[in-house]
Amino acid sequence: MRLFLFVKKMKKIERFVVSAYQTNCYVLYQDQEALIVDPGARAERMIASIDEKQASVSGIVLTHGHLDHIGAVDDLAAHYGCPVYISEADMPLLTNPRLNESAGGREIIIKTKPRAIPYGKASIGSFNVEFIDAPGHTAGCVMMLWDENLFAGDVLFKGSIGRTDLATGSNSQMVNTLNEIKKMSVDYQVFPGHGDATTLFEEFAHNPYLN
């Protein structure tokens, strides 16, 4: 399934729901450039859509290193020759099936050498974004702001939050991250790693972990 979720002038967000985990992969478009977020599987679907638009890919951003968010990285990076960004703390998950939760199944070992996410405001191609350190679900979870759109990975869901009992997860770190989210004063559109989009103020009002 793919959906266009946001259109503003020459900016657009396309969502792909992939794998048995129903992971949200997002492709952001700005003019003829694309930025891919959390490609968990089905690289061919994203390639077909991006190439249909004749867009160039500026990079791949990973909010964290779990199998359902990284499975299509190598195919996409090879096809587009683009850089892959992940937090330094989550880099070990890319090559360790036990840490990325793929051990015992189709083990995922990413061969593409990643770049460390630069926290704070950054530019990837023509995309001006801001990376927010948000550990808890994993030690290196990040969220990414693009305009007033918050790509939350598995930190914040509609009505819930990411689990903290997997490898490198931490309940105390998640509590700290949620406390930082509570300080946000902008009603961002929230695009989570699973499930429906929401807004930050909607979560302040109804998410039991934020009120």
C-alpha positions, 0 to 999 in steps of 0.5 A: 500500500502506498499513500500520499500524505502531505502536499505543499507546493513542490513538497510531498510525502508518500507512505509505503506500508511494508512487511509482516510488521506493517512498517511505515516507510516514507519517501519525501519529495522536494521538487525532483529530489527524494529522501527515503525514511526507514525502508523496511522491505519491498525496495522494488515498490519504492524504486518504481514509484521514485523512478516514475517521478524521475526523482533523484535520491539524496539519501536514506535516513534510518530512525533506528536499526531494527530489521523492519526498518532496514531490510531494503537499505542495501538494494536502494543504496545500490540502485541510487548510489546514495548515502545512508544515515543512522545514529552512531549508537545504532550502527552496530544493529545494521550488522548484528542480527541479534541486535536488529531482531532478525536472528533465527529468521532471514538474518539481515546484515547491511553491507552499505557503510552508513554515515552518522546522523548529525544531531540538530539542524542538517541538510541532506541534498536540498532537504533541510531537516532536524535530527532529535536524539530520542533513545529508549526503543533502541539506544540510538533512536532518532526522530526527524523534523522536516518543516512541521512534520515529525518522523517519529520512528518507533518512539511515538505512535498514535495512542502509544509508544515504542516498546523498550524490552528489546536489545539496547532498549531502555525504559528510563531513556524512553521516559527521558525522551517522552519528557523532552517531547512534552516540552515541544510547543508546535503541533507537529504532524506525526508520522510514526513507524507503524500505524496511522499518522497523528498530531502532537497535540492530539497525543498530548490530549489522548496518549496516556504516555504523554499526559 
